[in-house]
Amino acid sequence: MRTTTARTTIAVATSLLRMRRTRRNAWMLHTLFDAQLKDIGLTRSDIRYVASSARELFAD
């Protein structure tokens, strides 16, 4: 029973940290100017996708 509770707690904490990282990445991209986004090959409409897919690409 303790193992299940501990695993659930760890899973919830991990999920919350990943969501926070996604929001932080999106915020960082939103602070860039359009010219800077263009330099890295992005547009404002790409930010949500890039921020959320980075979570999957660089998952621990």
CYANA upper distance limits for C-alpha pairs under 8 A (distance plus 0.5 A):
  1 MET  CA      5 THR  CA      6.87
  2 ARG  CA      6 ALA  CA      6.50
  3 THR  CA      7 ARG  CA      6.53
  4 THR  CA      8 THR  CA      6.56
  5 THR  CA      9 THR  CA      6.60
  6 ALA  CA     10 ILE  CA      6.64
  7 ARG  CA     11 ALA  CA      6.54
  8 THR  CA     12 VAL  CA      6.65
  9 THR  CA     13 ALA  CA      6.63
 10 ILE  CA     14 THR  CA      6.49
 11 ALA  CA     15 SER  CA      6.60
 12 VAL  CA     16 LEU  CA      6.70
 13 ALA  CA     17 LEU  CA      6.70
 14 THR  CA     18 ARG  CA      6.70
 15 SER  CA     19 MET  CA      6.74
 16 LEU  CA     20 ARG  CA      6.66
 17 LEU  CA     21 ARG  CA      6.62
 18 ARG  CA     22 THR  CA      6.68
 18 ARG  CA     55 ARG  CA      7.32
 19 MET  CA     23 ARG  CA      6.80
 20 ARG  CA     24 ARG  CA      6.63
 21 ARG  CA     25 ASN  CA      6.60
 21 ARG  CA     55 ARG  CA      8.21
 22 THR  CA     26 ALA  CA      6.74
 22 THR  CA     51 ALA  CA      5.92
 22 THR  CA     52 SER  CA      6.20
 22 THR  CA     54 ALA  CA      8.24
 22 THR  CA     55 ARG  CA      7.04
 23 ARG  CA     27 TRP  CA      6.59
 23 ARG  CA     51 ALA  CA      7.90
 24 ARG  CA     28 MET  CA      6.64
 25 ASN  CA     29 LEU  CA      6.80
 25 ASN  CA     51 ALA  CA      6.03
 26 ALA  CA     30 HIS  CA      6.60
 26 ALA  CA     47 ILE  CA      6.60
 26 ALA  CA     48 ARG  CA      6.89
 26 ALA  CA     50 VAL  CA      8.47
 26 ALA  CA     51 ALA  CA      5.74
 27 TRP  CA     31 THR  CA      6.86
 28 MET  CA     32 LEU  CA      7.56
 29 LEU  CA     37 LEU  CA      8.20
 29 LEU  CA     47 ILE  CA      7.10
 30 HIS  CA     44 ARG  CA      7.87
 30 HIS  CA     47 ILE  CA      7.86
 32 LEU  CA     36 GLN  CA      6.50
 32 LEU  CA     37 LEU  CA      6.94
 33 PHE  CA     37 LEU  CA      6.88
 34 ASP  CA     38 LYS  CA      6.60
 34 ASP  CA     43 THR  CA      7.61
 34 ASP  CA     44 ARG  CA      7.96
 35 ALA  CA     39 ASP  CA      6.73
 36 GLN  CA     40 ILE  CA      7.17
 37 LEU  CA     41 GLY  CA      6.72
 37 LEU  CA     42 LEU  CA      5.49
 37 LEU  CA     43 THR  CA      6.45
 37 LEU  CA     44 ARG  CA      8.08
 38 LYS  CA     42 LEU  CA      5.80
 38 LYS  CA     43 THR  CA      6.85
 42 LEU  CA     46 ASP  CA      6.49
 42 LEU  CA     47 ILE  CA      7.91
 43 THR  CA     47 ILE  CA      7.53
 46 ASP  CA     50 VAL  CA      6.55
 47 ILE  CA     51 ALA  CA      6.43
 48 ARG  CA     52 SER  CA      6.67
 49 TYR  CA     53 SER  CA      6.42
 50 VAL  CA     54 ALA  CA      6.39
 51 ALA  CA     55 ARG  CA      7.48
 52 SER  CA     56 GLU  CA      7.85
 53 SER  CA     57 LEU  CA      6.78
 54 ALA  CA     58 PHE  CA      6.42
 55 ARG  CA     59 ALA  CA      6.21
